[in-house]
Amino acid sequence: MVIERTSKEIIIRLPSYVDTEGLQRLVDYLTYKEATSKSKAKQSDIDILAQEVKEGWWAKNRSRFVK
């Protein structure tokens, strides 16, 4: 593995035999870190939003699961 830092990016080179499933999980995590790096949201705000989304989803989809 080779890690290189330039003025604009970090480049990671891996051999082709590296497990792509694990690599995809790592890329997903790094994508998340990049997307949230400038967020000023507090964890409590995120928890409230997540709960609201779950409740809204359940209200719309409950009939599909409970008969």
N, C-alpha and C positions, 0 to 999 in steps of 0.2 A: 504494500500500500504506500502511496506517495500523496502527501498533502502539501499543497503549494498555495501561498497567499500572494495575491497581486494587489494592486491599489484599489481594484474594484470588486474582486471576488475571491472566494476560496475554491480551489480545484482539488478534488479527491479522485485519485486514480486507483482502481482496484483490478486485480486479475480477473479474467473472464470466468473462472470457476467458482467465484463467490456466489453463495445462495441468493437468488434473486428475490425470493419471498421475504427473507429477512431484510434484504436491502430495500425493498419496497416499503416495509414498515418504517425503516429509518428515514427514507425520503419523505414519507407522509408526516412523520414527526418534525422533520426539518421544515417542511412546508408550513405546518402549523406554527412553529416558532417564528418563522419569517412573517406570517400573516398577523400574528399577535404581538410582534415585537414593539410596536408603537402604541399599543392599546393602553388606555388609562382606566379601563374598567376595573372595578374591584371584584374580587371573587364572590362576594355576597351579591353583587348586581348580576353576575353571570349565573349564579345559582337560582336567583329569582326568575330570570329570563328562561332558563332551562325548564324550570317547573311550569311556567306558563305555557311553553311550547308543548310539553308533555300532556298537560291538561287539555289544551286545544286539540291536539292530535287524538286523544282518547275520546273526546266529545264527538268528533267527526267520524271515528272509526269503530266505536263501541259496538254498534249493531252488527258489524262483520264478525265479531268474536263472541258476543253474548246473545243468545237467542231465547 
